[in-house]
Amino acid sequence: MEALLLGAGLLLGAYVLVYYNLVKAPPCGGIASLRGRTAVVTGANSGIGKMTALELARRGARVVLACRSRERGEAAAFDLRQESGNNEVIFMSLDLASLASVRAFATAFLSSEPRLDILIHNAGISSCGRTREPFNLLLRVNHIGPFLLTHLLLPRLKTCAPSRVVVVSSAAHRRGRLDFTRLNRPVVGWRQELRAYADSKLANVLFARELATRLEGTGVTCYAAHPGPVNSELFLRHVPGWLCPLLRPLAWLVLRAPRGGAQTPLYCALQEGIEPLSGRYFANCRVEEVPPAARDDRAAHRLWETSKRLAGLGPGEEAEPDEDSQPEDPGAPSALSNLHPEEPTVSEPYPSPQSPALGDADQLWMRAWEFVI
Ligand SMILES: NC(=O)c1ccc[n+]([C@@H]2O[C@H](COP(=O)([O-])OP(=O)(O)OC[C@H]3O[C@@H](n4cnc5c(N)ncnc54)[C@H](OP(=O)(O)O)[C@@H]3O)[C@@H](O)[C@H]2O)c1
């Protein structure tokens, strides 16, 4: 009996340690009142996106939930209005898999919404499910769709500057490798899908980096954010039904709740004073260093050019440094120059970049990832 109690105590103690060191997320701080500001959150009907939108609504922002399903989007908007007490939460239709839908969303948004202060690219997929497209669906939803949407909404972001773009990436970007000769090939089978997911998350980090460079001086800043390992539907929705009863309780125990996963994207959207870190990658509400492939400026430039083609970006729609841009607060800083670890540009009061070594939780996940692919 005593041995049993001792065992149970040790198990509980170990879990408390795991919980506080790996699972619990540091809370974001940042601007307390967002009254008068407008935010767009893609994929906001579930998981991390829904919790991100909830916090923005609680702080008083007008929040547009950009979701592919009207039914799920309207239901989420209803929930969020109830929970936040903020009636300015609305649904608008956006399917990132369709470039026509991205354009239709942008047209509808620009004609009905006078402001855009925060754009959060949260929507993402980890598998193609049963869908068979003649292109790389993971890249389309996770990178090309957001790339096009950013460009179409950029004029509004610029007029509302200082404004921010947050791209929800992942620590999986560390496993990514961009092969430009096969970037848009359809992916088949779960191993290819896991690789394509990592590649698309690397594309997120490189996109934020290149975008920051091109937007320098406009008052629009952008960040790549890793939410941490989160208990959401992202991977679980593709797991065979018989495995779910086993995996769900385990996921609940060892993964962050979506509210915890929302903290780093929120930090990037709301934290004052991080503008000089535009283009950087954040995890656990602090800036982190990325591997060489994710700070390769030539790859970032090539990805930009390829994405322009894949997104069907027309002349005059591209983000370039805009000499005539008149941000509301022209003093808003933004700089991506000198970002190499050997030449740190930011010291006090900003957190120094974390070493390339990952946090404990991410390290565990990346080891599992390596094992799988
Ligand atoms: N969960 C994690 O451990 C983790 C770790 C690192 C990074 N992330 C990133 O965090 C983000 C949010 O993921 P999550 O964990 O919250 O997963 P989730 O619960 O599956 O949410 C994904 C959201 O994206 C939406 N979406 C999917 N395809 C779309 C499309 N074609 N057009 C518009 N919206 C679409 C989904 O809408 P439907 O409900 O209609 O499918 C859903 O609202 C993703 O970018 C993911 O890569 C997650």
The ligand as an SDF file (V2000), in Angstrom:
LIG
                    3D

 48 52  0  0  0  0  0  0  0  0999 V2000
   -1.7030   22.4720  -32.6940 N   0  0  0  0  0  0  0  0  0  0  0  0
   -0.3810   22.5510  -32.6410 C   0  0  0  0  0  0  0  0  0  0  0  0
    0.2820   21.8150  -31.8860 O   0  0  0  0  0  0  0  0  0  0  0  0
    0.3440   23.5620  -33.4890 C   0  0  0  0  0  0  0  0  0  0  0  0
    1.7400   23.6510  -33.3470 C   0  0  0  0  0  0  0  0  0  0  0  0
    2.4240   24.5660  -34.1230 C   0  0  0  0  0  0  0  0  0  0  0  0
    1.7290   25.3830  -35.0110 C   0  0  0  0  0  0  0  0  0  0  0  0
    0.3770   25.2710  -35.1350 N   0  0  0  0  0  0  0  0  0  0  0  0
   -0.3030   26.1470  -36.1020 C   0  0  0  0  0  0  0  0  0  0  0  0
   -1.3670   26.8150  -35.4660 O   0  0  0  0  0  0  0  0  0  0  0  0
   -2.3720   27.1610  -36.4220 C   0  0  0  0  0  0  0  0  0  0  0  0
   -3.7410   26.8230  -35.8780 C   0  0  0  0  0  0  0  0  0  0  0  0
   -3.8320   25.4220  -35.7040 O   0  0  0  0  0  0  0  0  0  0  0  0
   -4.7260   24.7110  -34.5970 P   0  0  0  0  0  0  0  0  0  0  0  0
   -3.8280   23.8330  -33.8300 O   0  0  0  0  0  0  0  0  0  0  0  0
   -5.5890   25.6610  -33.8860 O   0  0  0  0  0  0  0  0  0  0  0  0
   -5.5870   23.7380  -35.5490 O   0  0  0  0  0  0  0  0  0  0  0  0
   -7.1460   23.6170  -35.8340 P   0  0  0  0  0  0  0  0  0  0  0  0
   -7.9290   23.5850  -34.5730 O   0  0  0  0  0  0  0  0  0  0  0  0
   -7.2580   22.4810  -36.7880 O   0  0  0  0  0  0  0  0  0  0  0  0
   -7.5070   24.9940  -36.5650 O   0  0  0  0  0  0  0  0  0  0  0  0
   -7.1670   25.2380  -37.8820 C   0  0  0  0  0  0  0  0  0  0  0  0
   -8.1230   26.2810  -38.4330 C   0  0  0  0  0  0  0  0  0  0  0  0
   -7.7630   26.5280  -39.8020 O   0  0  0  0  0  0  0  0  0  0  0  0
   -8.9580   26.4780  -40.5720 C   0  0  0  0  0  0  0  0  0  0  0  0
   -8.7080   26.1110  -41.9590 N   0  0  0  0  0  0  0  0  0  0  0  0
   -8.2610   24.9330  -42.4460 C   0  0  0  0  0  0  0  0  0  0  0  0
   -8.2310   24.9710  -43.7810 N   0  0  0  0  0  0  0  0  0  0  0  0
   -8.6810   26.1950  -44.1480 C   0  0  0  0  0  0  0  0  0  0  0  0
   -8.8990   26.8280  -45.3960 C   0  0  0  0  0  0  0  0  0  0  0  0
   -8.6870   26.1920  -46.5400 N   0  0  0  0  0  0  0  0  0  0  0  0
   -9.3490   28.0940  -45.3870 N   0  0  0  0  0  0  0  0  0  0  0  0
   -9.6070   28.7510  -44.2300 C   0  0  0  0  0  0  0  0  0  0  0  0
   -9.4380   28.1950  -43.0290 N   0  0  0  0  0  0  0  0  0  0  0  0
   -8.9780   26.9270  -42.9890 C   0  0  0  0  0  0  0  0  0  0  0  0
   -9.8010   25.4240  -39.8900 C   0  0  0  0  0  0  0  0  0  0  0  0
  -11.1490   25.5320  -40.3050 O   0  0  0  0  0  0  0  0  0  0  0  0
  -12.1380   24.2530  -40.3040 P   0  0  0  0  0  0  0  0  0  0  0  0
  -12.6250   24.1140  -38.8890 O   0  0  0  0  0  0  0  0  0  0  0  0
  -13.1880   24.6430  -41.2540 O   0  0  0  0  0  0  0  0  0  0  0  0
  -11.3470   23.0680  -40.7300 O   0  0  0  0  0  0  0  0  0  0  0  0
   -9.5900   25.7950  -38.4430 C   0  0  0  0  0  0  0  0  0  0  0  0
  -10.4160   26.8580  -38.0770 O   0  0  0  0  0  0  0  0  0  0  0  0
   -1.9990   26.4060  -37.7110 C   0  0  0  0  0  0  0  0  0  0  0  0
   -1.3920   27.3110  -38.6130 O   0  0  0  0  0  0  0  0  0  0  0  0
   -0.9710   25.3920  -37.2510 C   0  0  0  0  0  0  0  0  0  0  0  0
   -0.0420   25.0430  -38.2550 O   0  0  0  0  0  0  0  0  0  0  0  0
   -0.3360   24.3760  -34.3860 C   0  0  0  0  0  0  0  0  0  0  0  0
  1  2  1  0
  2  3  2  0
  2  4  1  0
  4  5  1  0
  4 48  2  0
  5  6  2  0
  6  7  1  0
  7  8  2  0
  8  9  1  0
  8 48  1  0
  9 10  1  0
  9 46  1  0
 10 11  1  0
 11 12  1  0
 11 44  1  0
 12 13  1  0
 13 14  1  0
 14 15  2  0
 14 16  1  0
 14 17  1  0
 17 18  1  0
 18 19  2  0
 18 20  1  0
 18 21  1  0
 21 22  1  0
 22 23  1  0
 23 24  1  0
 23 42  1  0
 24 25  1  0
 25 26  1  0
 25 36  1  0
 26 27  1  0
 26 35  1  0
 27 28  2  0
 28 29  1  0
 29 30  1  0
 29 35  2  0
 30 31  1  0
 30 32  2  0
 32 33  1  0
 33 34  2  0
 34 35  1  0
 36 37  1  0
 36 42  1  0
 37 38  1  0
 38 39  2  0
 38 40  1  0
 38 41  1  0
 42 43  1  0
 44 45  1  0
 44 46  1  0
 46 47  1  0
M  CHG  2   8   1  16  -1
M  END
$$$$
